[in-house]
Amino acid sequence: MKRVAFVVHAGRPEAVVVATSLSRSLQEMRVTTRRLPTEPLEATEAVLPEGFAEGVDLIVSVGGDGTFLRSAQIANEQGCPVM
């Protein structure tokens, strides 16, 4: 796995904390992490929604049902798995 993208519910502080922790752990393993520019998350890259899933091996959704649905919609563009 080379690149993991995060879609996070920014209105849930605990989701941001968990996603940041996961992102840091992945970066320590030399995995590039990606976030949307509007999300308050530490990540290697900030990419606009257009092309967000390009080159991504996995999208991690942290939030709730709506966050997962948004992640699935983004992932569908590239046929990328969502966790």
GILIN-V166002 format. One record per pair of residues at least 24 apart in sequence whose C-alpha atoms are under 8 Angstrom apart, sorted by sequence separation. I is the first residue (numbers start at 1). J is the second residue. D is the distance in whole Angstrom. If there is no record, write none. Layout:
I	J	D
I	J	D
This chain:
16	40	7
53	77	7
54	78	6
56	80	7
57	81	7
58	82	6
59	83	6
16	41	6
49	74	8
53	78	6
58	83	7
4	31	7
6	33	7
53	80	7
2	30	8
3	31	6
4	32	6
5	33	6
6	34	6
7	35	7
2	31	5
3	32	5
4	33	5
5	34	4
6	35	5
7	36	7
10	39	6
1	31	7
2	32	6
3	33	6
4	34	6
5	35	6
6	36	8
9	39	8
10	40	7
3	34	7
8	39	7
7	39	8
19	62	7
18	62	8
16	62	8
5	52	8
15	62	6
5	53	7
15	63	6
5	56	7
12	63	7
3	55	7
4	56	6
7	59	7
3	56	5
4	57	6
5	58	6
6	59	6
7	60	6
8	61	6
9	62	6
2	56	8
3	57	6
4	58	5
5	59	5
6	60	5
7	61	5
8	62	5
9	63	5
2	57	7
3	58	7
4	59	6
5	60	6
6	61	6
7	62	6
8	63	6
9	64	7
1	57	6
4	60	7
6	62	7
9	67	6
8	67	7
7	67	7
7	70	8
7	71	6
